[in-house]
Amino acid sequence: MNHKPMGRIKKIQYDCRHATYLIEKREHKPLTLKENIQLLIHLAGCSVCRLFRRQNRQITQLMRNIFQRSAARPHLLDEKFKQEMQEKINQRLPN
């Protein structure tokens, strides 16, 4: 029985897992030269990981934009809402 095809599939799975790890890592800190080379070689032949990289970049950018916008303006509760919440709290507190 020949185990080579199964070995190739496991190698591809490992390479894709490693590539997605590197893609995620790259979003937060620089990769080493070795990691960059490994990733570039893998991406040259793997369209699935290239798609993941594009999607990951978009998600990361969207999240950064959301956090930057929310940090730029304070979140204040409406006075009416605060009063209603206080009334609900008071109703549930034991006397």
N, CA, C and O atoms as a MOPAC input file, in Angstrom:
PM7 MOZYME 1SCF
protein

 N      0.84300 1    -1.18800 1     0.00000 1
 C      0.00000 1     0.00000 1     0.00000 1
 C      0.88500 1     1.24700 1     0.00000 1
 O      1.83500 1     1.33600 1     0.77700 1
 N      0.57800 1     2.18800 1    -0.85200 1
 C      1.38200 1     3.40100 1    -1.00400 1
 C      0.80400 1     4.51300 1    -0.13700 1
 O     -0.36500 1     4.86900 1    -0.28800 1
 N      1.61100 1     5.06800 1     0.77100 1
 C      1.15400 1     6.11900 1     1.68500 1
 C      1.55200 1     7.51500 1     1.21900 1
 O      1.29000 1     8.49500 1     1.91600 1
 N      2.17200 1     7.61400 1     0.06800 1
 C      2.65300 1     8.92100 1    -0.38300 1
 C      1.54100 1     9.94600 1    -0.59000 1
 O      1.70300 1    11.08200 1    -0.14300 1
 N      0.40500 1     9.61400 1    -1.25000 1
 C     -0.63000 1    10.63500 1    -1.43700 1
 C     -1.14500 1    11.18700 1    -0.10000 1
 O     -1.35400 1    12.39300 1     0.03000 1
 N     -1.34900 1    10.32200 1     0.87900 1
 C     -1.82100 1    10.78700 1     2.17600 1
 C     -0.77100 1    11.67000 1     2.83600 1
 O     -1.11700 1    12.65600 1     3.48700 1
 N      0.48800 1    11.33800 1     2.68000 1
 C      1.56100 1    12.16200 1     3.22900 1
 C      1.57700 1    13.54100 1     2.60300 1
 O      1.83300 1    14.52900 1     3.29200 1
 N      1.31100 1    13.62700 1     1.32400 1
 C      1.25600 1    14.92200 1     0.63100 1
 C      0.09900 1    15.77300 1     1.15100 1
 O      0.23800 1    16.98000 1     1.34700 1
 N     -1.04500 1    15.12100 1     1.36900 1
 C     -2.20500 1    15.85600 1     1.87500 1
 C     -1.90200 1    16.41900 1     3.26000 1
 O     -2.22500 1    17.57300 1     3.54200 1
 N     -1.29100 1    15.62400 1     4.11900 1
 C     -0.94000 1    16.10700 1     5.45700 1
 C      0.06900 1    17.24300 1     5.37400 1
 O     -0.00600 1    18.19800 1     6.14800 1
 N      1.00900 1    17.14900 1     4.44400 1
 C      2.00600 1    18.21000 1     4.27300 1
 C      1.32600 1    19.49400 1     3.82100 1
 O      1.65900 1    20.57400 1     4.30800 1
 N      0.38600 1    19.38800 1     2.90100 1
 C     -0.34200 1    20.56600 1     2.42300 1
 C     -1.15300 1    21.16400 1     3.57100 1
 O     -1.17400 1    22.38200 1     3.74600 1
 N     -1.82600 1    20.30500 1     4.36000 1
 C     -2.59300 1    20.80100 1     5.49900 1
 C     -1.68500 1    21.53900 1     6.46200 1
 O     -2.02500 1    22.62400 1     6.93400 1
 N     -0.52300 1    20.95400 1     6.75900 1
 C      0.41100 1    21.60700 1     7.67000 1
 C      0.85800 1    22.94100 1     7.07400 1
 O      0.88600 1    23.95800 1     7.76700 1
 N      1.20200 1    22.93100 1     5.80500 1
 C      1.66700 1    24.16300 1     5.17200 1
 C      0.59800 1    25.24400 1     5.21200 1
 O      0.90900 1    26.40900 1     5.45700 1
 N     -0.64800 1    24.88000 1     4.97600 1
 C     -1.73300 1    25.86700 1     5.02400 1
 C     -1.95200 1    26.35600 1     6.44900 1
 O     -2.17400 1    27.54800 1     6.66100 1
 N     -1.89600 1    25.47000 1     7.41700 1
 C     -2.03100 1    25.89800 1     8.81000 1
 C     -0.91200 1    26.85500 1     9.18800 1
 O     -1.13900 1    27.88000 1     9.83200 1
 N      0.28400 1    26.50700 1     8.78000 1
 C      1.43900 1    27.35700 1     9.08400 1
 C      1.30800 1    28.70100 1     8.36400 1
 O      1.61800 1    29.75200 1     8.92300 1
 N      0.84800 1    28.64700 1     7.12700 1
 C      0.68300 1    29.88500 1     6.35100 1
 C     -0.37600 1    30.78700 1     6.98300 1
 O     -0.17300 1    31.99800 1     7.08200 1
 N     -1.50200 1    30.21700 1     7.41200 1
 C     -2.53300 1    31.04900 1     8.03900 1
 C     -2.02700 1    31.62200 1     9.35800 1
 O     -2.35700 1    32.75400 1     9.71100 1
 N     -1.23300 1    30.85200 1    10.08400 1
 C     -0.61900 1    31.37200 1    11.31100 1
 C      0.26600 1    32.58000 1    10.98200 1
 O      0.19900 1    33.61000 1    11.65200 1
 N      1.09200 1    32.43800 1     9.94400 1
 C      1.98600 1    33.53100 1     9.56300 1
 C      1.20700 1    34.75100 1     9.05300 1
 O      1.58500 1    35.89100 1     9.31900 1
 N      0.13400 1    34.50300 1     8.33100 1
 C     -0.70000 1    35.60000 1     7.84000 1
 C     -1.28700 1    36.36600 1     9.01900 1
 O     -1.27500 1    37.59700 1     9.03300 1
 N     -1.79400 1    35.64500 1     9.99800 1
 C     -2.33400 1    36.28900 1    11.19700 1
 C     -1.24000 1    37.03000 1    11.96200 1
 O     -1.42900 1    38.16700 1    12.39300 1
 N     -0.10900 1    36.37700 1    12.12100 1
 C      1.00300 1    36.98200 1    12.86300 1
 C      1.44900 1    38.27800 1    12.20000 1
 O      1.74200 1    39.26500 1    12.87500 1
 N      1.49800 1    38.26500 1    10.88000 1
 C      1.96400 1    39.43300 1    10.12600 1
 C      1.07800 1    40.65400 1    10.36300 1
 O      1.55200 1    41.78500 1    10.25400 1
 N     -0.18300 1    40.44700 1    10.68200 1
 C     -1.09400 1    41.55800 1    10.94000 1
 C     -0.74100 1    42.29000 1    12.23500 1
 O     -1.14500 1    43.43700 1    12.42800 1
 N      0.01400 1    41.62900 1    13.12600 1
 C      0.27100 1    42.20100 1    14.44100 1
 C      1.73100 1    42.51300 1    14.71700 1
 O      2.04200 1    43.37900 1    15.53600 1
 N      2.63000 1    41.80600 1    14.03300 1
 C      4.05500 1    42.09700 1    14.19900 1
 C      4.81900 1    41.57700 1    12.99300 1
 O      4.33000 1    40.70700 1    12.27300 1
 N      6.01200 1    42.10400 1    12.77200 1
 C      6.78200 1    41.69600 1    11.58500 1
 C      7.20000 1    40.22900 1    11.65200 1
 O      7.45700 1    39.68200 1    12.72400 1
 N      7.26000 1    39.62100 1    10.48800 1
 C      7.75100 1    38.24800 1    10.38000 1
 C      9.26700 1    38.26400 1    10.22900 1
 O      9.85200 1    39.25700 1     9.79700 1
 N      9.88500 1    37.15600 1    10.59100 1
 C     11.31900 1    37.02300 1    10.36900 1
 C     11.54700 1    36.81700 1     8.87600 1
 O     10.60500 1    36.55300 1     8.13000 1
 N     12.77100 1    36.93500 1     8.45300 1
 C     13.10800 1    36.70900 1     7.04300 1
 C     12.69600 1    35.29800 1     6.62400 1
 O     12.11200 1    35.10600 1     5.55700 1
 N     13.00100 1    34.31700 1     7.46600 1
 C     12.65100 1    32.92200 1     7.16000 1
 C     11.13200 1    32.76700 1     7.02800 1
 O     10.65200 1    32.10800 1     6.10600 1
 N     10.38000 1    33.37300 1     7.94900 1
 C      8.91800 1    33.27500 1     7.89000 1
 C      8.37100 1    33.93900 1     6.64000 1
 O      7.46200 1    33.40600 1     6.00400 1
 N      8.91100 1    35.09600 1     6.27900 1
 C      8.48400 1    35.77900 1     5.06200 1
 C      8.70700 1    34.91400 1     3.83600 1
 O      7.83600 1    34.81800 1     2.97200 1
 N      9.86300 1    34.28600 1     3.75900 1
 C     10.18100 1    33.42600 1     2.60900 1
 C      9.24600 1    32.23400 1     2.56300 1
 O      8.72100 1    31.88800 1     1.50500 1
 N      9.03200 1    31.59400 1     3.73200 1
 C      8.11700 1    30.44500 1     3.78400 1
 C      6.72300 1    30.84700 1     3.31100 1
 O      6.08700 1    30.13400 1     2.53500 1
 N      6.26600 1    31.98400 1     3.78400 1
 C      4.92300 1    32.43100 1     3.42000 1
 C      4.83000 1    32.76800 1     1.94200 1
 O      3.87000 1    32.37700 1     1.27900 1
 N      5.80400 1    33.48200 1     1.42100 1
 C      5.78100 1    33.83700 1     0.00300 1
 C      5.78500 1    32.60500 1    -0.89400 1
 O      5.05900 1    32.54600 1    -1.88700 1
 N      6.60200 1    31.62700 1    -0.54000 1
 C      6.64800 1    30.39000 1    -1.33600 1
 C      5.30400 1    29.68600 1    -1.29500 1
 O      4.80400 1    29.22500 1    -2.32100 1
 N      4.71600 1    29.60400 1    -0.09600 1
 C      3.42400 1    28.93200 1     0.02200 1
 C      2.33900 1    29.67900 1    -0.75300 1
 O      1.54800 1    29.06700 1    -1.47000 1
 N      2.30700 1    31.00100 1    -0.60600 1
 C      1.27400 1    31.78400 1    -1.27900 1
 C      1.40100 1    31.72600 1    -2.79700 1
 O      0.40600 1    31.85700 1    -3.51100 1
 N      2.61000 1    31.53200 1    -3.28800 1
 C      2.81100 1    31.43800 1    -4.73800 1
 C      2.03900 1    30.25800 1    -5.32300 1
 O      1.63600 1    30.29400 1    -6.48500 1
 N      1.83400 1    29.21600 1    -4.52400 1
 C      1.16900 1    28.03200 1    -5.06200 1
 C     -0.17700 1    27.71700 1    -4.44900 1
 O     -0.79400 1    26.71800 1    -4.82000 1
 N     -0.65700 1    28.53500 1    -3.52000 1
 C     -1.90700 1    28.18300 1    -2.83000 1
 C     -2.92700 1    29.31100 1    -2.93800 1
 O     -2.83300 1    30.31600 1    -2.23300 1
 N     -3.88600 1    29.13700 1    -3.81100 1
 C     -4.90900 1    30.16900 1    -4.01500 1
 C     -5.83300 1    30.29800 1    -2.80700 1
 O     -6.36300 1    31.37900 1    -2.55100 1
 N     -6.03100 1    29.21800 1    -2.06700 1
 C     -6.88900 1    29.26600 1    -0.89000 1
 C     -6.27300 1    30.17900 1     0.17100 1
 O     -6.97600 1    30.99900 1     0.76100 1
 N     -4.99200 1    30.04600 1     0.41500 1
 C     -4.32300 1    30.89600 1     1.40600 1
 C     -4.20900 1    32.34200 1     0.91800 1
 O     -4.22400 1    33.26800 1     1.72800 1
 N     -4.09700 1    32.54200 1    -0.38700 1
 C     -4.09500 1    33.91800 1    -0.91200 1
 C     -5.44700 1    34.57800 1    -0.64000 1
 O     -5.51300 1    35.74500 1    -0.25200 1
 N     -6.52000 1    33.81900 1    -0.84800 1
 C     -7.85800 1    34.33100 1    -0.55500 1
 C     -7.98700 1    34.62300 1     0.93600 1
 O     -8.52300 1    35.66300 1     1.31700 1
 N     -7.50300 1    33.71700 1     1.78200 1
 C     -7.53300 1    33.93800 1     3.23100 1
 C     -6.77800 1    35.21500 1     3.59200 1
 O     -7.23900 1    35.99700 1     4.42400 1
 N     -5.63200 1    35.42400 1     2.97500 1
 C     -4.83300 1    36.62600 1     3.26400 1
 C     -5.62300 1    37.89200 1     2.92000 1
 O     -5.63700 1    38.84400 1     3.70000 1
 N     -6.27700 1    37.90700 1     1.75800 1
 C     -7.06900 1    39.07900 1     1.36500 1
 C     -8.22200 1    39.31700 1     2.34100 1
 O     -8.46100 1    40.44400 1     2.77600 1
 N     -8.92600 1    38.24400 1     2.67600 1
 C    -10.05200 1    38.37500 1     3.59400 1
 C     -9.57800 1    38.80200 1     4.98100 1
 O    -10.21800 1    39.62900 1     5.63100 1
 N     -8.47100 1    38.24600 1     5.42900 1
 C     -7.92800 1    38.58100 1     6.73500 1
 C     -7.52200 1    40.05400 1     6.79600 1
 O     -7.75600 1    40.72700 1     7.80000 1
 N     -6.91900 1    40.54400 1     5.73000 1
 C     -6.54500 1    41.96400 1     5.67700 1
 C     -7.78200 1    42.85000 1     5.78300 1
 O     -7.78400 1    43.83900 1     6.51600 1
 N     -8.82600 1    42.49300 1     5.05200 1
 C    -10.05800 1    43.28700 1     5.07400 1
 C    -10.69000 1    43.28400 1     6.46500 1
 O    -11.10800 1    44.33100 1     6.96100 1
 N    -10.76100 1    42.12200 1     7.08700 1
 C    -11.35200 1    42.03100 1     8.42200 1
 C    -10.53200 1    42.82700 1     9.42700 1
 O    -11.09000 1    43.55500 1    10.24900 1
 N     -9.22300 1    42.69500 1     9.36600 1
 C     -8.35100 1    43.43300 1    10.28400 1
 C     -8.52400 1    44.92700 1    10.10400 1
 O     -8.61000 1    45.66500 1    11.08600 1
 N     -8.57600 1    45.38100 1     8.86800 1
 C     -8.74200 1    46.81500 1     8.60900 1
 C    -10.09600 1    47.31100 1     9.09100 1
 O    -10.18600 1    48.39100 1     9.67400 1
 N    -11.14100 1    46.54000 1     8.85800 1
 C    -12.46600 1    46.92600 1     9.33800 1
 C    -12.48700 1    47.03000 1    10.85500 1
 O    -13.04800 1    47.97700 1    11.40400 1
 N    -11.88500 1    46.07300 1    11.53100 1
 C    -11.85600 1    46.09700 1    12.99300 1
 C    -11.05300 1    47.28700 1    13.50100 1
 O    -11.45700 1    47.93500 1    14.46700 1
 N     -9.94100 1    47.58100 1    12.87600 1
 C     -9.15400 1    48.75200 1    13.27800 1
 C     -9.96200 1    50.03300 1    13.10900 1
 O     -9.94300 1    50.90900 1    13.97500 1
 N    -10.67000 1    50.13500 1    11.99300 1
 C    -11.50300 1    51.31800 1    11.75800 1
 C    -12.59200 1    51.45100 1    12.81300 1
 O    -12.85400 1    52.54600 1    13.31100 1
 N    -13.22400 1    50.33400 1    13.15000 1
 C    -14.27700 1    50.36500 1    14.16500 1
 C    -13.71500 1    50.83200 1    15.49300 1
 O    -14.30200 1    51.69400 1    16.14700 1
 N    -12.58100 1    50.27200 1    15.90200 1
 C    -12.00500 1    50.64700 1    17.18500 1
 C    -11.50900 1    52.08800 1    17.19100 1
 O    -11.63600 1    52.78300 1    18.19900 1
 N    -10.95000 1    52.53700 1    16.08700 1
 C    -10.49300 1    53.92700 1    16.02400 1
 C    -11.66400 1    54.89400 1    16.12000 1
 O    -11.58600 1    55.90200 1    16.82200 1
 N    -12.75300 1    54.58800 1    15.41200 1
 C    -13.93200 1    55.46000 1    15.47200 1
 C    -14.53600 1    55.46900 1    16.86600 1
 O    -14.92200 1    56.52300 1    17.37200 1
 N    -14.62100 1    54.29800 1    17.48900 1
 C    -15.25200 1    54.25600 1    18.80800 1
 C    -14.36600 1    54.91300 1    19.85600 1
 O    -14.88400 1    55.47600 1    20.82000 1
 N    -13.05500 1    54.85900 1    19.70000 1
 C    -12.15300 1    55.51400 1    20.64900 1
 C    -12.18100 1    57.02200 1    20.47100 1
 O    -11.91100 1    57.76300 1    21.41600 1
 N    -12.50300 1    57.48400 1    19.27400 1
 C    -12.48900 1    58.91800 1    18.98300 1
 C    -13.67900 1    59.64700 1    19.60300 1
 O    -13.58800 1    60.83400 1    19.91400 1
 N    -14.78700 1    58.94500 1    19.78000 1
 C    -15.94500 1    59.61400 1    20.37100 1
 C    -16.40600 1    58.83300 1    21.60000 1
 O    -16.55000 1    57.61100 1    21.56000 1
 N    -16.62500 1    59.53900 1    22.65500 1
 C    -17.04900 1    58.86500 1    23.88400 1
 C    -18.47400 1    58.32200 1    23.74900 1
 O    -19.30500 1    58.87600 1    23.02800 1
 N    -18.72200 1    57.25600 1    24.44100 1
 C    -20.05100 1    56.65300 1    24.44000 1
 C    -20.80800 1    57.15500 1    25.65900 1
 O    -20.47400 1    56.82600 1    26.79700 1
 N    -21.81900 1    57.94800 1    25.40300 1
 C    -22.62200 1    58.50000 1    26.48000 1
 C    -24.03900 1    57.96000 1    26.37500 1
 O    -24.60700 1    57.85600 1    25.28700 1
 N    -24.59100 1    57.62200 1    27.52000 1
 C    -25.96100 1    57.13800 1    27.53200 1
 C    -26.91900 1    58.31200 1    27.64800 1
 O    -26.65300 1    59.29500 1    28.34000 1
 N    -28.01200 1    58.18200 1    26.96800 1
 C    -29.08700 1    59.16100 1    27.01800 1
 C    -29.62700 1    59.22600 1    28.45400 1
 O    -29.74300 1    58.19700 1    29.12000 1
 N    -29.95200 1    60.42300 1    28.92400 1
 C    -30.43100 1    60.60100 1    30.29900 1
 C    -31.71400 1    59.81700 1    30.56700 1
 O    -31.88000 1    59.24600 1    31.64500 1
 N    -32.60300 1    59.78900 1    29.60800 1
 C    -33.85900 1    59.03500 1    29.76000 1
 C    -33.56000 1    57.54600 1    29.92800 1
 O    -34.15400 1    56.88600 1    30.78000 1
 N    -32.65700 1    57.02400 1    29.13100 1
 C    -32.28000 1    55.62000 1    29.21700 1
 C    -31.68400 1    55.31800 1    30.59200 1
 O    -32.01500 1    54.30200 1    31.20300 1
 N    -30.80700 1    56.19600 1    31.07700 1
 C    -30.18900 1    55.98800 1    32.39000 1
 C    -31.25500 1    55.96600 1    33.49500 1
 O    -31.20000 1    55.14100 1    34.40600 1
 N    -32.21400 1    56.87500 1    33.40000 1
 C    -33.28400 1    56.92900 1    34.39900 1
 C    -34.11200 1    55.64700 1    34.37500 1
 O    -34.44300 1    55.10500 1    35.43000 1
 N    -34.44600 1    55.16200 1    33.18700 1
 C    -35.21700 1    53.91700 1    33.06200 1
 C    -34.44400 1    52.73500 1    33.63900 1
 O    -35.01500 1    51.88600 1    34.32400 1
 N    -33.16100 1    52.68600 1    33.36300 1
 C    -32.33800 1    51.61100 1    33.91100 1
 C    -32.28800 1    51.68100 1    35.43400 1
 O    -32.37500 1    50.65200 1    36.10500 1
 N    -32.15000 1    52.88000 1    35.98100 1
 C    -32.11100 1    53.04700 1    37.43400 1
 C    -33.42500 1    52.58800 1    38.05300 1
 O    -33.42100 1    51.95200 1    39.10700 1
 N    -34.54100 1    52.90100 1    37.41600 1
 C    -35.84800 1    52.47100 1    37.91500 1
 C    -35.96600 1    50.95000 1    37.91300 1
 O    -36.48200 1    50.36500 1    38.86600 1
 N    -35.49300 1    50.31000 1    36.85400 1
 C    -35.51800 1    48.83700 1    36.78300 1
 C    -34.64200 1    48.23000 1    37.87000 1
 O    -35.02400 1    47.23700 1    38.48900 1
 N    -33.49800 1    48.80400 1    38.10200 1
 C    -32.60500 1    48.31800 1    39.16100 1
 C    -33.29200 1    48.47300 1    40.51700 1
 O    -33.29500 1    47.54600 1    41.32700 1
 N    -33.86500 1    49.63000 1    40.75600 1
 C    -34.55100 1    49.88600 1    42.03000 1
 C    -35.70300 1    48.91700 1    42.26100 1
 O    -35.93300 1    48.49500 1    43.39400 1
 N    -36.42900 1    48.55900 1    41.21100 1
 C    -37.55200 1    47.63600 1    41.33100 1
 C    -37.08000 1    46.23300 1    41.71900 1
 O    -37.79200 1    45.51000 1    42.41500 1
 N    -35.92200 1    45.85800 1    41.28600 1
 C    -35.44000 1    44.49000 1    41.53700 1
 C    -34.63500 1    44.35900 1    42.82100 1
 O    -34.38500 1    43.24700 1    43.28600 1
 N    -34.23600 1    45.46000 1    43.38300 1
 C    -33.48000 1    45.42300 1    44.64500 1
 C    -34.42700 1    45.09900 1    45.78700 1
 O    -35.54300 1    45.61400 1    45.84500 1
 N    -33.97100 1    44.23000 1    46.70800 1
 C    -34.83000 1    43.96200 1    47.86600 1
 C    -34.87800 1    45.19100 1    48.78000 1
 O    -33.89600 1    45.92100 1    48.90800 1
 N    -36.00300 1    45.40000 1    49.39600 1
 C    -36.17300 1    46.56900 1    50.29100 1
 C    -35.46300 1    46.37000 1    51.58300 1
 O    -35.49800 1    47.24500 1    52.44700 1

